[in-house]
Amino acid sequence: MSFSCEYCEKEFSLHGNLLKHQKTTKYCIKLQKEKTNQIIVNCNLFKCEYCYKEFTTKNNINRHYETCLKKYKKR
């Protein structure tokens, strides 16, 4: 049995992988917003407080903070 994303039609072997994809894949989140004017799956985007770039996971934004140029310019 496979699970298909209703927004981008990508196939997944596990339902959990589909849900993670819908929460963290930027192009799929964008398609969700375009098709429904809202994000269907509960998704928290993390925004850099210095350059306002958005990230889908806390780990990604923490890694970004190590190299954010605007952060170092504000010091």
PQR file of N, CA, C, O and H, with PARSE charges and radii, in Angstrom:
ATOM      1  N   MET A   1       0.850  -1.182   0.000 -0.4000 1.5000
ATOM      2  CA  MET A   1       0.000   0.000   0.000 -0.0000 2.0000
ATOM      3  C   MET A   1       0.888   1.236   0.000  0.5500 1.7000
ATOM      4  O   MET A   1       1.877   1.296   0.731 -0.5500 1.4000
ATOM      5  N   SER A   2       0.539   2.209  -0.812 -0.4000 1.5000
ATOM      6  CA  SER A   2       1.297   3.456  -0.824 -0.0000 2.0000
ATOM      7  C   SER A   2       0.356   4.618  -0.519  0.5500 1.7000
ATOM      8  O   SER A   2      -0.858   4.525  -0.700 -0.5500 1.4000
ATOM      9  H   SER A   2      -0.264   2.160  -1.406  0.4000 1.0000
ATOM     10  N   PHE A   3       0.947   5.703  -0.055 -0.4000 1.5000
ATOM     11  CA  PHE A   3       0.196   6.897   0.317 -0.0000 2.0000
ATOM     12  C   PHE A   3       0.653   8.030  -0.583  0.5500 1.7000
ATOM     13  O   PHE A   3       1.850   8.275  -0.733 -0.5500 1.4000
ATOM     14  H   PHE A   3       1.933   5.778   0.091  0.4000 1.0000
ATOM     15  N   SER A   4      -0.300   8.711  -1.174 -0.4000 1.5000
ATOM     16  CA  SER A   4       0.001   9.770  -2.126 -0.0000 2.0000
ATOM     17  C   SER A   4      -0.360  11.122  -1.523  0.5500 1.7000
ATOM     18  O   SER A   4      -1.423  11.284  -0.924 -0.5500 1.4000
ATOM     19  H   SER A   4      -1.272   8.511  -1.053  0.4000 1.0000
ATOM     20  N   CYS A   5       0.539  12.089  -1.690 -0.4000 1.5000
ATOM     21  CA  CYS A   5       0.273  13.448  -1.234 -0.0000 2.0000
ATOM     22  C   CYS A   5      -0.779  14.066  -2.156  0.5500 1.7000
ATOM     23  O   CYS A   5      -0.622  14.072  -3.377 -0.5500 1.4000
ATOM     24  H   CYS A   5       1.402  11.958  -2.177  0.4000 1.0000
ATOM     25  N   GLU A   6      -1.837  14.577  -1.565 -0.4000 1.5000
ATOM     26  CA  GLU A   6      -2.924  15.140  -2.360 -0.0000 2.0000
ATOM     27  C   GLU A   6      -2.564  16.490  -2.988  0.5500 1.7000
ATOM     28  O   GLU A   6      -3.303  16.989  -3.837 -0.5500 1.4000
ATOM     29  H   GLU A   6      -1.965  14.573  -0.574  0.4000 1.0000
ATOM     30  N   TYR A   7      -1.444  17.082  -2.585 -0.4000 1.5000
ATOM     31  CA  TYR A   7      -1.046  18.388  -3.109 -0.0000 2.0000
ATOM     32  C   TYR A   7      -0.013  18.291  -4.226  0.5500 1.7000
ATOM     33  O   TYR A   7      -0.127  18.972  -5.245 -0.5500 1.4000
ATOM     34  H   TYR A   7      -0.844  16.677  -1.896  0.4000 1.0000
ATOM     35  N   CYS A   8       1.005  17.434  -4.031 -0.4000 1.5000
ATOM     36  CA  CYS A   8       2.071  17.344  -5.036 -0.0000 2.0000
ATOM     37  C   CYS A   8       2.147  15.960  -5.681  0.5500 1.7000
ATOM     38  O   CYS A   8       2.954  15.743  -6.585 -0.5500 1.4000
ATOM     39  H   CYS A   8       1.098  16.880  -3.203  0.4000 1.0000
ATOM     40  N   GLU A   9       1.322  15.030  -5.228 -0.4000 1.5000
ATOM     41  CA  GLU A   9       1.193  13.678  -5.795 -0.0000 2.0000
ATOM     42  C   GLU A   9       2.410  12.784  -5.592  0.5500 1.7000
ATOM     43  O   GLU A   9       2.539  11.756  -6.256 -0.5500 1.4000
ATOM     44  H   GLU A   9       0.666  15.206  -4.494  0.4000 1.0000
ATOM     45  N   LYS A  10       3.309  13.167  -4.676 -0.4000 1.5000
ATOM     46  CA  LYS A  10       4.452  12.314  -4.366 -0.0000 2.0000
ATOM     47  C   LYS A  10       3.963  11.095  -3.594  0.5500 1.7000
ATOM     48  O   LYS A  10       3.044  11.201  -2.782 -0.5500 1.4000
ATOM     49  H   LYS A  10       3.204  14.003  -4.137  0.4000 1.0000
ATOM     50  N   GLU A  11       4.575   9.935  -3.843 -0.4000 1.5000
ATOM     51  CA  GLU A  11       4.178   8.670  -3.230 -0.0000 2.0000
ATOM     52  C   GLU A  11       5.070   8.327  -2.036  0.5500 1.7000
ATOM     53  O   GLU A  11       6.275   8.581  -2.057 -0.5500 1.4000
ATOM     54  H   GLU A  11       5.322   9.849  -4.502  0.4000 1.0000
ATOM     55  N   PHE A  12       4.464   7.746  -0.994 -0.4000 1.5000
ATOM     56  CA  PHE A  12       5.175   7.322   0.209 -0.0000 2.0000
ATOM     57  C   PHE A  12       4.719   5.933   0.612  0.5500 1.7000
ATOM     58  O   PHE A  12       3.561   5.566   0.412 -0.5500 1.4000
ATOM     59  H   PHE A  12       3.485   7.539  -0.977  0.4000 1.0000
ATOM     60  N   SER A  13       5.640   5.159   1.182 -0.4000 1.5000
ATOM     61  CA  SER A  13       5.294   3.807   1.597 -0.0000 2.0000
ATOM     62  C   SER A  13       4.659   3.788   2.986  0.5500 1.7000
ATOM     63  O   SER A  13       3.946   2.844   3.327 -0.5500 1.4000
ATOM     64  H   SER A  13       6.581   5.457   1.343  0.4000 1.0000
ATOM     65  N   LEU A  14       4.911   4.819   3.785 -0.4000 1.5000
ATOM     66  CA  LEU A  14       4.351   4.896   5.138 -0.0000 2.0000
ATOM     67  C   LEU A  14       3.552   6.183   5.309  0.5500 1.7000
ATOM     68  O   LEU A  14       3.940   7.238   4.808 -0.5500 1.4000
ATOM     69  H   LEU A  14       5.491   5.586   3.508  0.4000 1.0000
ATOM     70  N   HIS A  15       2.444   6.084   6.016 -0.4000 1.5000
ATOM     71  CA  HIS A  15       1.593   7.248   6.256 -0.0000 2.0000
ATOM     72  C   HIS A  15       2.341   8.316   7.053  0.5500 1.7000
ATOM     73  O   HIS A  15       2.156   9.507   6.801 -0.5500 1.4000
ATOM     74  H   HIS A  15       2.129   5.226   6.423  0.4000 1.0000
ATOM     75  N   GLY A  16       3.174   7.917   8.001 -0.4000 1.5000
ATOM     76  CA  GLY A  16       3.957   8.863   8.791 -0.0000 2.0000
ATOM     77  C   GLY A  16       4.911   9.682   7.941  0.5500 1.7000
ATOM     78  O   GLY A  16       5.123  10.866   8.202 -0.5500 1.4000
ATOM     79  H   GLY A  16       3.323   6.949   8.205  0.4000 1.0000
ATOM     80  N   ASN A  17       5.485   9.056   6.927 -0.4000 1.5000
ATOM     81  CA  ASN A  17       6.376   9.779   6.025 -0.0000 2.0000
ATOM     82  C   ASN A  17       5.606  10.823   5.212  0.5500 1.7000
ATOM     83  O   ASN A  17       6.115  11.912   4.945 -0.5500 1.4000
ATOM     84  H   ASN A  17       5.312   8.094   6.715  0.4000 1.0000
ATOM     85  N   LEU A  18       4.388  10.483   4.826 -0.4000 1.5000
ATOM     86  CA  LEU A  18       3.539  11.434   4.113 -0.0000 2.0000
ATOM     87  C   LEU A  18       3.245  12.639   4.996  0.5500 1.7000
ATOM     88  O   LEU A  18       3.345  13.778   4.540 -0.5500 1.4000
ATOM     89  H   LEU A  18       3.975   9.599   5.043  0.4000 1.0000
ATOM     90  N   LEU A  19       2.885  12.402   6.249 -0.4000 1.5000
ATOM     91  CA  LEU A  19       2.572  13.505   7.161 -0.0000 2.0000
ATOM     92  C   LEU A  19       3.788  14.403   7.398  0.5500 1.7000
ATOM     93  O   LEU A  19       3.672  15.628   7.411 -0.5500 1.4000
ATOM     94  H   LEU A  19       2.804  11.476   6.619  0.4000 1.0000
ATOM     95  N   LYS A  20       4.949  13.783   7.583 -0.4000 1.5000
ATOM     96  CA  LYS A  20       6.170  14.576   7.776 -0.0000 2.0000
ATOM     97  C   LYS A  20       6.457  15.400   6.529  0.5500 1.7000
ATOM     98  O   LYS A  20       6.818  16.573   6.632 -0.5500 1.4000
ATOM     99  H   LYS A  20       5.044  12.787   7.573  0.4000 1.0000
ATOM    100  N   HIS A  21       6.302  14.809   5.373 -0.4000 1.5000
ATOM    101  CA  HIS A  21       6.493  15.518   4.104 -0.0000 2.0000
ATOM    102  C   HIS A  21       5.587  16.738   4.035  0.5500 1.7000
ATOM    103  O   HIS A  21       6.038  17.825   3.674 -0.5500 1.4000
ATOM    104  H   HIS A  21       6.009  13.857   5.290  0.4000 1.0000
ATOM    105  N   GLN A  22       4.314  16.570   4.376 -0.4000 1.5000
ATOM    106  CA  GLN A  22       3.358  17.668   4.275 -0.0000 2.0000
ATOM    107  C   GLN A  22       3.648  18.771   5.292  0.5500 1.7000
ATOM    108  O   GLN A  22       3.275  19.922   5.068 -0.5500 1.4000
ATOM    109  H   GLN A  22       3.947  15.687   4.669  0.4000 1.0000
ATOM    110  N   LYS A  23       4.297  18.447   6.390 -0.4000 1.5000
ATOM    111  CA  LYS A  23       4.619  19.439   7.413 -0.0000 2.0000
ATOM    112  C   LYS A  23       5.923  20.174   7.132  0.5500 1.7000
ATOM    113  O   LYS A  23       6.072  21.330   7.530 -0.5500 1.4000
ATOM    114  H   LYS A  23       4.600  17.511   6.573  0.4000 1.0000
ATOM    115  N   THR A  24       6.880  19.522   6.448 -0.4000 1.5000
ATOM    116  CA  THR A  24       8.227  20.090   6.384 -0.0000 2.0000
ATOM    117  C   THR A  24       8.753  20.389   4.988  0.5500 1.7000
ATOM    118  O   THR A  24       9.828  20.978   4.871 -0.5500 1.4000
ATOM    119  H   THR A  24       6.759  18.584   6.125  0.4000 1.0000
ATOM    120  N   THR A  25       8.065  20.020   3.946 -0.4000 1.5000
ATOM    121  CA  THR A  25       8.567  20.241   2.597 -0.0000 2.0000
ATOM    122  C   THR A  25       8.009  21.559   2.074  0.5500 1.7000
ATOM    123  O   THR A  25       6.800  21.711   1.902 -0.5500 1.4000
ATOM    124  H   THR A  25       7.192  19.542   4.041  0.4000 1.0000
ATOM    125  N   LYS A  26       8.907  22.509   1.826 -0.4000 1.5000
ATOM    126  CA  LYS A  26       8.476  23.860   1.484 -0.0000 2.0000
ATOM    127  C   LYS A  26       7.597  23.920   0.247  0.5500 1.7000
ATOM    128  O   LYS A  26       6.596  24.636   0.238 -0.5500 1.4000
ATOM    129  H   LYS A  26       9.889  22.385   1.966  0.4000 1.0000
ATOM    130  N   TYR A  27       7.954  23.181  -0.802 -0.4000 1.5000
ATOM    131  CA  TYR A  27       7.131  23.263  -2.008 -0.0000 2.0000
ATOM    132  C   TYR A  27       5.739  22.692  -1.768  0.5500 1.7000
ATOM    133  O   TYR A  27       4.770  23.159  -2.366 -0.5500 1.4000
ATOM    134  H   TYR A  27       8.767  22.599  -0.795  0.4000 1.0000
ATOM    135  N   CYS A  28       5.629  21.694  -0.908 -0.4000 1.5000
ATOM    136  CA  CYS A  28       4.315  21.128  -0.605 -0.0000 2.0000
ATOM    137  C   CYS A  28       3.507  22.092   0.271  0.5500 1.7000
ATOM    138  O   CYS A  28       2.299  22.235   0.083 -0.5500 1.4000
ATOM    139  H   CYS A  28       6.417  21.315  -0.422  0.4000 1.0000
ATOM    140  N   ILE A  29       4.161  22.744   1.214 -0.4000 1.5000
ATOM    141  CA  ILE A  29       3.482  23.741   2.050 -0.0000 2.0000
ATOM    142  C   ILE A  29       2.960  24.876   1.163  0.5500 1.7000
ATOM    143  O   ILE A  29       1.848  25.364   1.362 -0.5500 1.4000
ATOM    144  H   ILE A  29       5.143  22.628   1.367  0.4000 1.0000
ATOM    145  N   LYS A  30       3.761  25.287   0.195 -0.4000 1.5000
ATOM    146  CA  LYS A  30       3.350  26.346  -0.730 -0.0000 2.0000
ATOM    147  C   LYS A  30       2.122  25.908  -1.528  0.5500 1.7000
ATOM    148  O   LYS A  30       1.186  26.686  -1.709 -0.5500 1.4000
ATOM    149  H   LYS A  30       4.664  24.891   0.033  0.4000 1.0000
ATOM    150  N   LEU A  31       2.129  24.662  -2.005 -0.4000 1.5000
ATOM    151  CA  LEU A  31       0.969  24.152  -2.744 -0.0000 2.0000
ATOM    152  C   LEU A  31      -0.269  24.085  -1.857  0.5500 1.7000
ATOM    153  O   LEU A  31      -1.376  24.370  -2.315 -0.5500 1.4000
ATOM    154  H   LEU A  31       2.890  24.030  -1.858  0.4000 1.0000
ATOM    155  N   GLN A  32      -0.092  23.712  -0.592 -0.4000 1.5000
ATOM    156  CA  GLN A  32      -1.218  23.667   0.341 -0.0000 2.0000
ATOM    157  C   GLN A  32      -1.840  25.045   0.496  0.5500 1.7000
ATOM    158  O   GLN A  32      -3.063  25.185   0.489 -0.5500 1.4000
ATOM    159  H   GLN A  32       0.807  23.480  -0.219  0.4000 1.0000
ATOM    160  N   LYS A  33      -0.995  26.064   0.635 -0.4000 1.5000
ATOM    161  CA  LYS A  33      -1.493  27.431   0.787 -0.0000 2.0000
ATOM    162  C   LYS A  33      -2.225  27.885  -0.469  0.5500 1.7000
ATOM    163  O   LYS A  33      -3.281  28.512  -0.381 -0.5500 1.4000
ATOM    164  H   LYS A  33      -0.001  25.950   0.641  0.4000 1.0000
ATOM    165  N   GLU A  34      -1.669  27.572  -1.637 -0.4000 1.5000
ATOM    166  CA  GLU A  34      -2.285  27.978  -2.901 -0.0000 2.0000
ATOM    167  C   GLU A  34      -3.635  27.315  -3.122  0.5500 1.7000
ATOM    168  O   GLU A  34      -4.578  27.951  -3.593 -0.5500 1.4000
ATOM    169  H   GLU A  34      -0.811  27.063  -1.707  0.4000 1.0000
ATOM    170  N   LYS A  35      -3.724  26.040  -2.782 -0.4000 1.5000
ATOM    171  CA  LYS A  35      -4.953  25.291  -3.069 -0.0000 2.0000
ATOM    172  C   LYS A  35      -6.053  25.549  -2.053  0.5500 1.7000
ATOM    173  O   LYS A  35      -7.233  25.462  -2.392 -0.5500 1.4000
ATOM    174  H   LYS A  35      -2.958  25.523  -2.399  0.4000 1.0000
ATOM    175  N   THR A  36      -5.688  25.866  -0.804 -0.4000 1.5000
ATOM    176  CA  THR A  36      -6.716  25.954   0.227 -0.0000 2.0000
ATOM    177  C   THR A  36      -6.691  27.245   1.030  0.5500 1.7000
ATOM    178  O   THR A  36      -7.545  27.435   1.897 -0.5500 1.4000
ATOM    179  H   THR A  36      -4.730  25.937  -0.529  0.4000 1.0000
ATOM    180  N   ASN A  37      -5.743  28.136   0.773 -0.4000 1.5000
ATOM    181  CA  ASN A  37      -5.551  29.357   1.555 -0.0000 2.0000
ATOM    182  C   ASN A  37      -5.184  29.087   3.005  0.5500 1.7000
ATOM    183  O   ASN A  37      -5.238  29.993   3.837 -0.5500 1.4000
ATOM    184  H   ASN A  37      -5.050  27.982   0.069  0.4000 1.0000
ATOM    185  N   GLN A  38      -4.814  27.860   3.315 -0.4000 1.5000
ATOM    186  CA  GLN A  38      -4.340  27.513   4.649 -0.0000 2.0000
ATOM    187  C   GLN A  38      -3.505  26.249   4.557  0.5500 1.7000
ATOM    188  O   GLN A  38      -3.579  25.511   3.575 -0.5500 1.4000
ATOM    189  H   GLN A  38      -4.769  27.124   2.639  0.4000 1.0000
ATOM    190  N   ILE A  39      -2.721  26.012   5.577 -0.4000 1.5000
ATOM    191  CA  ILE A  39      -1.935  24.783   5.626 -0.0000 2.0000
ATOM    192  C   ILE A  39      -2.774  23.744   6.346  0.5500 1.7000
ATOM    193  O   ILE A  39      -3.149  23.939   7.502 -0.5500 1.4000
ATOM    194  H   ILE A  39      -2.660  26.612   6.374  0.4000 1.0000
ATOM    195  N   ILE A  40      -3.071  22.638   5.671 -0.4000 1.5000
ATOM    196  CA  ILE A  40      -3.953  21.611   6.206 -0.0000 2.0000
ATOM    197  C   ILE A  40      -3.336  20.909   7.407  0.5500 1.7000
ATOM    198  O   ILE A  40      -3.969  20.794   8.456 -0.5500 1.4000
ATOM    199  H   ILE A  40      -2.766  22.479   4.732  0.4000 1.0000
ATOM    200  N   VAL A  41      -2.116  20.446   7.258 -0.4000 1.5000
ATOM    201  CA  VAL A  41      -1.439  19.736   8.335 -0.0000 2.0000
ATOM    202  C   VAL A  41      -0.826  20.775   9.255  0.5500 1.7000
ATOM    203  O   VAL A  41      -0.233  21.744   8.781 -0.5500 1.4000
ATOM    204  H   VAL A  41      -1.601  20.540   6.406  0.4000 1.0000
ATOM    205  N   ASN A  42      -0.958  20.592  10.564 -0.4000 1.5000
ATOM    206  CA  ASN A  42      -0.411  21.541  11.525 -0.0000 2.0000
ATOM    207  C   ASN A  42       1.079  21.727  11.278  0.5500 1.7000
ATOM    208  O   ASN A  42       1.865  20.798  11.464 -0.5500 1.4000
ATOM    209  H   ASN A  42      -1.440  19.805  10.949  0.4000 1.0000
ATOM    210  N   CYS A  43       1.460  22.906  10.866 -0.4000 1.5000
ATOM    211  CA  CYS A  43       2.844  23.182  10.492 -0.0000 2.0000
ATOM    212  C   CYS A  43       3.293  24.467  11.157  0.5500 1.7000
ATOM    213  O   CYS A  43       2.671  25.514  10.976 -0.5500 1.4000
ATOM    214  H   CYS A  43       0.822  23.661  10.715  0.4000 1.0000
ATOM    215  N   ASN A  44       4.363  24.397  11.922 -0.4000 1.5000
ATOM    216  CA  ASN A  44       4.923  25.581  12.547 -0.0000 2.0000
ATOM    217  C   ASN A  44       6.188  25.965  11.808  0.5500 1.7000
ATOM    218  O   ASN A  44       7.177  25.232  11.835 -0.5500 1.4000
ATOM    219  H   ASN A  44       4.869  23.546  12.069  0.4000 1.0000
ATOM    220  N   LEU A  45       6.160  27.107  11.150 -0.4000 1.5000
ATOM    221  CA  LEU A  45       7.350  27.588  10.490 -0.0000 2.0000
ATOM    222  C   LEU A  45       8.155  28.405  11.489  0.5500 1.7000
ATOM    223  O   LEU A  45       7.594  29.184  12.259 -0.5500 1.4000
ATOM    224  H   LEU A  45       5.357  27.703  11.128  0.4000 1.0000
ATOM    225  N   PHE A  46       9.464  28.226  11.474 -0.4000 1.5000
ATOM    226  CA  PHE A  46      10.363  28.947  12.355 -0.0000 2.0000
ATOM    227  C   PHE A  46      10.995  30.064  11.535  0.5500 1.7000
ATOM    228  O   PHE A  46      11.576  29.808  10.481 -0.5500 1.4000
ATOM    229  H   PHE A  46       9.920  27.593  10.848  0.4000 1.0000
ATOM    230  N   LYS A  47      10.886  31.312  12.016 -0.4000 1.5000
ATOM    231  CA  LYS A  47      11.387  32.453  11.267 -0.0000 2.0000
ATOM    232  C   LYS A  47      12.612  33.028  11.961  0.5500 1.7000
ATOM    233  O   LYS A  47      12.605  33.254  13.171 -0.5500 1.4000
ATOM    234  H   LYS A  47      10.414  31.520  12.873  0.4000 1.0000
ATOM    235  N   CYS A  48      13.669  33.263  11.180 -0.4000 1.5000
ATOM    236  CA  CYS A  48      14.894  33.861  11.699 -0.0000 2.0000
ATOM    237  C   CYS A  48      14.577  35.280  12.162  0.5500 1.7000
ATOM    238  O   CYS A  48      13.994  36.062  11.411 -0.5500 1.4000
ATOM    239  H   CYS A  48      13.675  33.080  10.197  0.4000 1.0000
ATOM    240  N   GLU A  49      14.950  35.609  13.374 -0.4000 1.5000
ATOM    241  CA  GLU A  49      14.659  36.934  13.915 -0.0000 2.0000
ATOM    242  C   GLU A  49      15.543  38.026  13.318  0.5500 1.7000
ATOM    243  O   GLU A  49      15.298  39.211  13.542 -0.5500 1.4000
ATOM    244  H   GLU A  49      15.423  34.974  13.984  0.4000 1.0000
ATOM    245  N   TYR A  50      16.564  37.641  12.564 -0.4000 1.5000
ATOM    246  CA  TYR A  50      17.483  38.611  11.963 -0.0000 2.0000
ATOM    247  C   TYR A  50      17.190  38.854  10.485  0.5500 1.7000
ATOM    248  O   TYR A  50      17.111  40.008  10.061 -0.5500 1.4000
ATOM    249  H   TYR A  50      16.764  36.679  12.381  0.4000 1.0000
ATOM    250  N   CYS A  51      17.030  37.810   9.703 -0.4000 1.5000
ATOM    251  CA  CYS A  51      16.818  37.965   8.257 -0.0000 2.0000
ATOM    252  C   CYS A  51      15.414  37.544   7.822  0.5500 1.7000
ATOM    253  O   CYS A  51      15.050  37.723   6.660 -0.5500 1.4000
ATOM    254  H   CYS A  51      17.095  36.873  10.047  0.4000 1.0000
ATOM    255  N   TYR A  52      14.622  36.989   8.741 -0.4000 1.5000
ATOM    256  CA  TYR A  52      13.223  36.605   8.517 -0.0000 2.0000
ATOM    257  C   TYR A  52      13.019  35.449   7.548  0.5500 1.7000
ATOM    258  O   TYR A  52      11.914  35.237   7.049 -0.5500 1.4000
ATOM    259  H   TYR A  52      14.918  36.844   9.686  0.4000 1.0000
ATOM    260  N   LYS A  53      14.079  34.708   7.284 -0.4000 1.5000
ATOM    261  CA  LYS A  53      13.953  33.510   6.459 -0.0000 2.0000
ATOM    262  C   LYS A  53      13.188  32.455   7.254  0.5500 1.7000
ATOM    263  O   LYS A  53      13.352  32.356   8.470 -0.5500 1.4000
ATOM    264  H   LYS A  53      14.977  34.880   7.689  0.4000 1.0000
ATOM    265  N   GLU A  54      12.355  31.668   6.576 -0.4000 1.5000
ATOM    266  CA  GLU A  54      11.527  30.669   7.250 -0.0000 2.0000
ATOM    267  C   GLU A  54      12.110  29.275   7.097  0.5500 1.7000
ATOM    268  O   GLU A  54      12.668  28.924   6.057 -0.5500 1.4000
ATOM    269  H   GLU A  54      12.221  31.749   5.588  0.4000 1.0000
ATOM    270  N   PHE A  55      11.967  28.477   8.174 -0.4000 1.5000
ATOM    271  CA  PHE A  55      12.451  27.104   8.207 -0.0000 2.0000
ATOM    272  C   PHE A  55      11.348  26.209   8.728  0.5500 1.7000
ATOM    273  O   PHE A  55      10.496  26.635   9.508 -0.5500 1.4000
ATOM    274  H   PHE A  55      11.514  28.762   9.018  0.4000 1.0000
ATOM    275  N   THR A  56      11.373  24.964   8.287 -0.4000 1.5000
ATOM    276  CA  THR A  56      10.308  24.042   8.665 -0.0000 2.0000
ATOM    277  C   THR A  56      10.637  23.218   9.902  0.5500 1.7000
ATOM    278  O   THR A  56       9.743  22.605  10.485 -0.5500 1.4000
ATOM    279  H   THR A  56      12.065  24.617   7.653  0.4000 1.0000
ATOM    280  N   THR A  57      11.899  23.190  10.313 -0.4000 1.5000
ATOM    281  CA  THR A  57      12.244  22.452  11.532 -0.0000 2.0000
ATOM    282  C   THR A  57      13.136  23.308  12.418  0.5500 1.7000
ATOM    283  O   THR A  57      13.870  24.169  11.933 -0.5500 1.4000
ATOM    284  H   THR A  57      12.626  23.688   9.839  0.4000 1.0000
ATOM    285  N   LYS A  58      13.065  23.065  13.707 -0.4000 1.5000
ATOM    286  CA  LYS A  58      13.875  23.803  14.666 -0.0000 2.0000
ATOM    287  C   LYS A  58      15.363  23.531  14.443  0.5500 1.7000
ATOM    288  O   LYS A  58      16.191  24.428  14.601 -0.5500 1.4000
ATOM    289  H   LYS A  58      12.469  22.365  14.101  0.4000 1.0000
ATOM    290  N   ASN A  59      15.696  22.316  14.082 -0.4000 1.5000
ATOM    291  CA  ASN A  59      17.080  21.970  13.812 -0.0000 2.0000
ATOM    292  C   ASN A  59      17.642  22.808  12.658  0.5500 1.7000
ATOM    293  O   ASN A  59      18.783  23.266  12.725 -0.5500 1.4000
ATOM    294  H   ASN A  59      15.023  21.587  13.953  0.4000 1.0000
ATOM    295  N   ASN A  60      16.858  23.008  11.616 -0.4000 1.5000
ATOM    296  CA  ASN A  60      17.314  23.793  10.474 -0.0000 2.0000
ATOM    297  C   ASN A  60      17.541  25.253  10.836  0.5500 1.7000
ATOM    298  O   ASN A  60      18.516  25.856  10.387 -0.5500 1.4000
ATOM    299  H   ASN A  60      15.931  22.636  11.562  0.4000 1.0000
ATOM    300  N   ILE A  61      16.650  25.833  11.647 -0.4000 1.5000
ATOM    301  CA  ILE A  61      16.849  27.236  12.010 -0.0000 2.0000
ATOM    302  C   ILE A  61      18.041  27.390  12.949  0.5500 1.7000
ATOM    303  O   ILE A  61      18.764  28.384  12.870 -0.5500 1.4000
ATOM    304  H   ILE A  61      15.858  25.343  12.012  0.4000 1.0000
ATOM    305  N   ASN A  62      18.255  26.427  13.830 -0.4000 1.5000
ATOM    306  CA  ASN A  62      19.419  26.493  14.710 -0.0000 2.0000
ATOM    307  C   ASN A  62      20.713  26.438  13.908  0.5500 1.7000
ATOM    308  O   ASN A  62      21.670  27.145  14.224 -0.5500 1.4000
ATOM    309  H   ASN A  62      17.668  25.619  13.894  0.4000 1.0000
ATOM    310  N   ARG A  63      20.749  25.613  12.883 -0.4000 1.5000
ATOM    311  CA  ARG A  63      21.918  25.534  12.013 -0.0000 2.0000
ATOM    312  C   ARG A  63      22.086  26.841  11.239  0.5500 1.7000
ATOM    313  O   ARG A  63      23.211  27.296  11.031 -0.5500 1.4000
ATOM    314  H   ARG A  63      19.972  25.038  12.626  0.4000 1.0000
ATOM    315  N   HIS A  64      20.992  27.439  10.816 -0.4000 1.5000
ATOM    316  CA  HIS A  64      21.033  28.709  10.101 -0.0000 2.0000
ATOM    317  C   HIS A  64      21.613  29.816  10.975  0.5500 1.7000
ATOM    318  O   HIS A  64      22.394  30.635  10.492 -0.5500 1.4000
ATOM    319  H   HIS A  64      20.078  27.069  10.985  0.4000 1.0000
ATOM    320  N   TYR A  65      21.241  29.852  12.255 -0.4000 1.5000
ATOM    321  CA  TYR A  65      21.731  30.901  13.150 -0.0000 2.0000
ATOM    322  C   TYR A  65      23.256  30.915  13.238  0.5500 1.7000
ATOM    323  O   TYR A  65      23.849  31.959  13.509 -0.5500 1.4000
ATOM    324  H   TYR A  65      20.606  29.186  12.647  0.4000 1.0000
ATOM    325  N   GLU A  66      23.886  29.785  13.016 -0.4000 1.5000
ATOM    326  CA  GLU A  66      25.345  29.725  13.069 -0.0000 2.0000
ATOM    327  C   GLU A  66      25.988  30.509  11.926  0.5500 1.7000
ATOM    328  O   GLU A  66      27.139  30.930  12.036 -0.5500 1.4000
ATOM    329  H   GLU A  66      23.405  28.936  12.796  0.4000 1.0000
ATOM    330  N   THR A  67      25.252  30.708  10.827 -0.4000 1.5000
ATOM    331  CA  THR A  67      25.832  31.354   9.651 -0.0000 2.0000
ATOM    332  C   THR A  67      25.043  32.564   9.158  0.5500 1.7000
ATOM    333  O   THR A  67      25.382  33.119   8.113 -0.5500 1.4000
ATOM    334  H   THR A  67      24.317  30.366  10.737  0.4000 1.0000
ATOM    335  N   CYS A  68      24.021  32.983   9.862 -0.4000 1.5000
ATOM    336  CA  CYS A  68      23.195  34.109   9.406 -0.0000 2.0000
ATOM    337  C   CYS A  68      24.032  35.389   9.393  0.5500 1.7000
ATOM    338  O   CYS A  68      24.500  35.839  10.439 -0.5500 1.4000
ATOM    339  H   CYS A  68      23.747  32.531  10.711  0.4000 1.0000
ATOM    340  N   LEU A  69      24.217  35.965   8.224 -0.4000 1.5000
ATOM    341  CA  LEU A  69      25.054  37.152   8.082 -0.0000 2.0000
ATOM    342  C   LEU A  69      24.442  38.380   8.757  0.5500 1.7000
ATOM    343  O   LEU A  69      25.169  39.187   9.336 -0.5500 1.4000
ATOM    344  H   LEU A  69      23.837  35.599   7.375  0.4000 1.0000
ATOM    345  N   LYS A  70      23.142  38.529   8.694 -0.4000 1.5000
ATOM    346  CA  LYS A  70      22.495  39.685   9.320 -0.0000 2.0000
ATOM    347  C   LYS A  70      22.625  39.628  10.839  0.5500 1.7000
ATOM    348  O   LYS A  70      22.668  40.666  11.500 -0.5500 1.4000
ATOM    349  H   LYS A  70      22.551  37.874   8.224  0.4000 1.0000
ATOM    350  N   LYS A  71      22.686  38.434  11.386 -0.4000 1.5000
ATOM    351  CA  LYS A  71      22.875  38.284  12.831 -0.0000 2.0000
ATOM    352  C   LYS A  71      24.227  38.880  13.234  0.5500 1.7000
ATOM    353  O   LYS A  71      24.322  39.592  14.234 -0.5500 1.4000
ATOM    354  H   LYS A  71      22.651  37.591  10.849  0.4000 1.0000
ATOM    355  N   TYR A  72      25.249  38.593  12.466 -0.4000 1.5000
ATOM    356  CA  TYR A  72      26.584  39.074  12.806 -0.0000 2.0000
ATOM    357  C   TYR A  72      26.752  40.547  12.504  0.5500 1.7000
ATOM    358  O   TYR A  72      27.584  41.200  13.134 -0.5500 1.4000
ATOM    359  H   TYR A  72      25.171  38.015  11.654  0.4000 1.0000
ATOM    360  N   LYS A  73      26.001  41.097  11.573 -0.4000 1.5000
ATOM    361  CA  LYS A  73      26.070  42.517  11.268 -0.0000 2.0000
ATOM    362  C   LYS A  73      25.428  43.355  12.364  0.5500 1.7000
ATOM    363  O   LYS A  73      25.793  44.516  12.548 -0.5500 1.4000
ATOM    364  H   LYS A  73      25.324  40.567  11.061  0.4000 1.0000
ATOM    365  N   LYS A  74      24.474  42.777  13.097 -0.4000 1.5000
ATOM    366  CA  LYS A  74      23.775  43.505  14.161 -0.0000 2.0000
ATOM    367  C   LYS A  74      24.599  43.576  15.446  0.5500 1.7000
ATOM    368  O   LYS A  74      24.271  44.349  16.346 -0.5500 1.4000
ATOM    369  H   LYS A  74      24.178  41.834  12.947  0.4000 1.0000
ATOM    370  N   ARG A  75      25.639  42.799  15.539 -0.4000 1.5000
ATOM    371  CA  ARG A  75      26.446  42.790  16.766 -0.0000 2.0000
ATOM    372  C   ARG A  75      27.311  44.006  16.872  0.5500 1.7000
ATOM    373  O   ARG A  75      28.052  44.154  17.844 -0.5500 1.4000
ATOM    374  H   ARG A  75      25.906  42.171  14.808  0.4000 1.0000
TER
END
